[in-house]
Amino acid sequence: MDEPPKPERVFADLSHWRKVAVDGDDAFEWLEHLVHAGVTDLAPNVACHAVLPGATGSVAFTVAVPGGSMVLLQDAEDPVPVERALAPHAGAAGIRLEDRTGAMALFALPGTSTPPNAPGAAFSFPSCLGPGVDLITLAEDHDRVARALAKRFRELTPEEVRTLRATMAGT
């Protein structure tokens, strides 16, 4: 397996990943009850990695709170969409799940401890790729943010992203 790139100087465009907004009274407590991942301890700009156990396998995702609202981030290659896995539990609890994948862009900066200046972007840490920062912005700002990041960071290849994910899964 290839060595992961030096993390301080790289970014990954993960805009194709699933992004699901979660809203409703007691949404944080509701999700905490399902995943047992410290969700109720999250504050604005903080995230945690979570796993929803299931009879046919678990569903892994990141719970991010960029700017104060909850967004679930999940690799689009994962076979079970997090929204579909959570939907049976949501309705009766008064929780609304909204797929925002097409409306939001996502950039991961693994190993970066401070979010770069990206006007209009919210951030959360740790990154969905492990230690680091994620930037979440509106889809219409994708190209502007990607160009700004490319001036200061090298973009990871899809293979390098898979290597980082595998490294994170092994820890």
C-alpha positions in Angstrom: 0.0 0.0 0.0 1.2 3.5 -0.8 2.4 5.8 1.9 -0.1 8.5 2.7 1.0 11.9 1.5 2.3 14.5 3.9 -1.0 15.8 5.3 -0.2 19.4 6.0 0.0 20.3 2.3 -2.9 18.4 0.8 -6.7 18.6 0.3 -9.4 16.3 -1.1 -12.4 17.4 -3.0 -15.1 15.2 -1.5 -18.1 17.0 -3.0 -19.4 13.8 -4.4 -19.8 12.4 -0.8 -23.2 12.2 0.7 -24.3 15.2 2.8 -27.5 14.8 4.9 -28.9 17.6 7.0 -30.5 16.5 10.3 -33.1 18.7 11.9 -35.7 18.4 14.7 -36.1 18.7 18.4 -33.6 16.7 20.3 -31.8 15.6 17.0 -28.5 15.3 18.8 -29.9 13.1 21.6 -31.8 11.0 19.0 -28.7 10.3 17.0 -26.6 9.7 20.1 -29.1 7.0 21.2 -28.6 5.2 17.9 -24.8 5.5 17.4 -23.3 6.0 20.9 -20.6 8.3 19.6 -20.5 11.4 21.7 -22.9 13.3 19.4 -24.5 15.2 22.3 -21.1 16.6 23.2 -20.6 18.2 19.7 -20.4 22.0 19.5 -20.3 24.3 16.4 -17.4 23.4 14.1 -16.8 20.1 15.8 -17.4 16.6 14.3 -17.2 13.0 15.4 -17.0 9.7 13.6 -20.0 7.4 14.1 -21.2 3.9 13.3 -24.8 2.8 13.1 -25.0 -0.9 13.9 -27.4 -2.9 11.8 -28.5 -6.5 11.3 -26.9 -6.6 7.8 -23.8 -4.6 8.7 -22.9 -1.3 10.1 -23.0 2.2 8.4 -20.1 4.5 9.1 -20.3 8.3 8.7 -19.1 11.5 10.2 -21.4 13.8 12.2 -20.3 17.4 11.6 -21.7 20.6 13.1 -20.4 23.3 10.7 -21.7 26.6 12.0 -24.2 24.9 14.4 -26.4 22.7 12.2 -25.9 18.9 12.0 -24.7 17.4 8.7 -23.9 13.7 8.2 -21.0 13.1 5.8 -20.5 9.7 4.1 -18.5 8.4 1.2 -20.7 7.9 -1.8 -19.0 4.5 -2.4 -20.4 3.1 0.9 -23.1 0.7 -0.1 -25.8 1.8 2.4 -26.7 5.5 2.3 -26.8 6.9 5.8 -30.1 8.7 5.1 -31.7 5.3 4.1 -30.3 3.6 7.2 -31.6 6.3 9.6 -35.0 7.0 7.9 -36.9 4.2 9.7 -35.8 5.7 13.1 -36.4 9.4 12.1 -40.2 9.9 11.4 -41.6 8.7 14.7 -39.0 10.8 16.6 -39.9 14.0 14.6 -36.5 14.1 13.0 -36.1 15.4 9.4 -33.4 14.1 7.1 -32.6 16.0 4.0 -30.2 15.0 1.3 -28.1 18.1 0.6 -25.4 16.3 -1.5 -26.1 18.4 -4.6 -26.4 21.6 -2.7 -23.1 21.5 -0.7 -19.4 21.1 -1.5 -17.1 19.3 0.8 -13.3 19.6 1.1 -11.1 17.7 3.5 -7.7 19.0 4.7 -6.2 16.0 6.5 -3.6 16.9 9.0 -4.3 20.6 8.9 -5.0 21.9 12.4 -6.3 25.4 11.4 -9.0 25.9 8.7 -7.8 28.1 5.8 -9.4 31.4 5.1 -12.3 30.4 2.8 -15.0 33.1 2.9 -18.5 31.6 2.8 -17.3 28.1 4.0 -18.0 26.6 7.4 -15.6 24.1 8.9 -15.5 21.2 11.3 -12.8 19.1 12.9 -11.7 16.4 13.0 -12.0 15.7 9.2 -14.1 12.9 7.8 -10.6 11.6 6.7 -9.2 11.6 10.2 -7.2 14.3 11.9 -7.6 17.6 10.1 -10.3 20.0 9.0 -13.3 19.8 6.7 -14.7 22.8 4.8 -18.4 22.8 3.8 -19.7 25.3 1.4 -22.6 25.9 -1.0 -22.2 24.0 -4.3 -22.2 27.3 -6.2 -19.0 28.2 -4.3 -17.2 24.9 -5.2 -15.0 26.1 -8.0 -13.9 29.3 -6.1 -13.0 27.3 -3.0 -11.3 24.6 -5.0 -9.1 27.1 -6.9 -8.2 28.9 -3.6 -7.2 25.6 -2.0 -5.2 24.5 -5.1 -3.0 27.6 -4.7 -1.8 26.5 -1.3 -2.3 22.7 -1.2 -1.9 19.7 -3.5 -5.1 17.9 -4.4 -5.1 14.3 -3.4 -5.8 11.6 -6.0 -8.8 9.2 -5.4 -6.2 6.5 -4.6 -4.6 8.7 -1.9 -8.1 9.3 -0.4 -8.7 5.6 -0.3 -5.4 5.1 1.4 -6.2 7.7 4.0 -9.6 6.1 4.6 -8.1 2.7 5.0 -5.5 4.1 7.4 -8.3 5.7 9.4 -10.4 2.5 9.5 -7.3 0.6 10.8 -6.9 2.8 13.8 
